[in-house]
Amino acid sequence: MDNEVSFETGGERASRYRAMRESDLKALAVSAIREHRRLLAADEAVYEEWTLAAANASISSDVLKSLQDEYVERQKKSEAQQEELSEIIDALGYVPDVPSEDDE
């Protein structure tokens, strides 16, 4: 579909999301924000595991390398998801209120 292609025009990013209805875009934004929160929490858990393992002299360098690699990969995925979330928010024009899932 042509509306799925993003490109640069006049310094402003054109988006596949601009053609969506506001209600659908808002629902997508809420979902993307929640996903971003989940990714951040998971990334933090891996980072904590990695730093704890690094402080433990009995942990092998292979295990440390594996944890570091996992964390770096998670950061790349989080960055890509953040870029998509930013594009959604830009198309929507505002950041919707998103209560934590615990508050619902």
C-alpha positions as CSV (number, residue, x, y, z in Angstrom):
1,M,0.0,0.0,0.0
2,D,1.3,3.5,-0.8
3,N,0.2,4.9,2.6
4,E,2.6,2.5,4.4
5,V,5.7,4.3,3.0
6,S,7.4,7.0,5.1
7,F,9.6,9.6,3.4
8,E,11.2,13.0,3.9
9,T,9.4,16.0,2.3
10,G,10.5,19.5,2.9
11,G,12.2,18.7,6.2
12,E,9.0,17.2,7.6
13,R,8.4,13.5,7.8
14,A,5.4,12.3,5.9
15,S,3.7,9.3,7.7
16,R,1.6,6.3,6.9
17,Y,-0.3,7.3,10.0
18,R,-1.5,10.7,8.8
19,A,-4.4,9.2,6.8
20,M,-5.8,7.4,9.9
21,R,-8.8,8.6,11.8
22,E,-8.0,10.3,15.1
23,S,-9.8,7.6,17.2
24,D,-7.8,4.8,15.5
25,L,-4.6,6.8,15.8
26,K,-5.2,7.5,19.5
27,A,-5.9,3.7,20.2
28,L,-2.6,2.9,18.3
29,A,-0.7,5.5,20.3
30,V,-2.0,4.2,23.6
31,S,-1.0,0.6,22.6
32,A,2.4,1.8,21.5
33,I,3.0,3.7,24.7
34,R,2.1,0.6,26.7
35,E,4.4,-1.5,24.6
36,H,7.2,1.1,25.1
37,R,6.7,0.9,28.9
38,R,6.9,-2.9,28.8
39,L,10.1,-2.8,26.7
40,L,11.6,-0.3,29.1
41,A,10.8,-2.5,32.1
42,A,12.2,-5.6,30.4
43,D,15.3,-3.7,29.3
44,E,15.9,-2.5,32.9
45,A,15.6,-6.1,34.2
46,V,18.2,-7.3,31.8
47,Y,20.5,-4.4,32.6
48,E,20.2,-5.1,36.3
49,E,21.0,-8.7,35.7
50,W,24.0,-7.8,33.6
51,T,25.4,-5.3,36.2
52,L,24.9,-7.8,39.1
53,A,26.6,-10.5,37.1
54,A,29.5,-8.1,36.3
55,A,30.0,-7.5,40.0
56,N,30.2,-11.3,40.6
57,A,33.7,-12.6,40.0
58,S,32.4,-16.2,39.6
59,I,30.4,-15.3,36.5
60,S,32.1,-16.3,33.3
61,S,33.0,-13.8,30.6
62,D,30.8,-15.7,28.2
63,V,27.8,-15.2,30.4
64,L,28.6,-11.5,30.8
65,K,29.1,-11.1,27.0
66,S,25.7,-12.9,26.4
67,L,23.9,-10.5,28.8
68,Q,25.6,-7.5,27.3
69,D,24.7,-8.6,23.8
70,E,21.1,-9.2,24.9
71,Y,20.9,-5.7,26.4
72,V,22.4,-4.1,23.3
73,E,19.9,-5.9,21.1
74,R,17.0,-4.8,23.4
75,Q,18.2,-1.2,23.1
76,K,18.1,-1.4,19.3
77,K,14.6,-2.8,19.4
78,S,13.5,-0.1,21.9
79,E,15.0,2.6,19.7
80,A,13.1,1.3,16.7
81,Q,9.9,1.1,18.7
82,Q,10.5,4.6,20.1
83,E,10.9,6.0,16.5
84,E,7.6,4.4,15.5
85,L,5.9,5.8,18.7
86,S,7.2,9.2,17.9
87,E,5.8,9.0,14.4
88,I,2.4,8.0,15.7
89,I,2.4,10.8,18.3
90,D,3.5,13.3,15.6
91,A,0.6,12.2,13.4
92,L,-1.9,12.4,16.3
93,G,-0.6,15.8,17.4
94,Y,-0.6,15.1,21.1
95,V,0.4,12.5,23.7
96,P,-2.8,10.8,25.0
97,D,-3.2,10.1,28.7
98,V,-2.3,6.5,29.3
99,P,-2.8,5.3,32.8
100,S,-0.6,2.4,33.9
101,E,-2.1,-1.0,33.4
102,D,-2.2,-1.4,37.2
103,D,-4.6,1.6,37.5
104,E,-7.2,0.0,35.2
